[in-house]
């Protein structure tokens, strides 16, 4: 199932991001870089502001309602196209 995330889902998005980033990026990025990126891209206020600015966050669930991933998209600068901002799956 895919659902549009609300501000109430921000903690779940943050949890998924933490899990995915620490599981997959240590071989490519330093610990400090991961900490920086998680803080910059996934702070509660950052996600909330993106939602208010029209970025749509999606959550992906399996058949047992376990969250497996997330995506975010919004309109591109020329407003006639869409831009995929994030797509991460466990």
N, C-alpha and C positions, 0 to 999 in steps of 0.2 A: 504494500500500500504506500502511496505517496500522498502526503498532506502538506498544505501550506502552513508554515510555522507562524506562530504568533509570538508576541513578547513573552508570554508565559513559557514558551519553549526555549528561551535563551539559555537557561542552565543546561538543558539537554544538548543543545548545539555545542556549548562550551565543553561539555563532557566528551562528546564524540570527537571534537577537534583535539582535545588533549590526548585521548586514547590513540587516535589515528596518527597524529604527528609524532608521538613518542614511540609508537610501534614501527613507523616507516621511515622517518627522516634522520635518525641519528647517524646512519651511514653516509648521509649526504651533507648534513649541516651540523655545525657545532651545537653543543648544549646551549650556549649563550644565544645563538641565532634562533634556535627553536623557541626559547623563552621569550625573546624579543618578538618574534613573529606571532606567537600565540597571544601575547599581550596587545599587540598592535591590531591584529585582524579579528580577534575574538573577545575583546573586552565587552562587558555588558552594554556600556554606553555606546560603543562603536556599532554593535549589531542593532541595537534599538534605533540609533540614528539612521542606519541604512534602511531599516524597515520603514521608518517615517519618510525617508527620501524616495521610496518606491522600489527598493530592491526587494525582490520576492525570495524568501528563504523556503526551501522545501526539505522535508524530512522523509526518509525512506525506511519502511518497517517490513519485517518478515511476517509470515502468516501467524506467528505467535505474538505479534505486536512488540517485538524487540527492535529498537532503533539500530539501523545498520549503516546509515550514511546521511549526508546532507548535500544540498546544492544551493546556490544563490545566483539569481540573474536579474538583470534590469535593462532598461532601454539604453542604447548606445547614444553617443553625443548627438547624432543627427536625428534621433527619435524615430527613424524608420526601420531600425534593426534592433535586435536584442543582443546583449552581451552576457555570456556565461562567466560569472565571477569566480565561482567555486564549485567543485564537484569532488567529493571525498566519500569513499566507502570503506568500511572495515574489511 
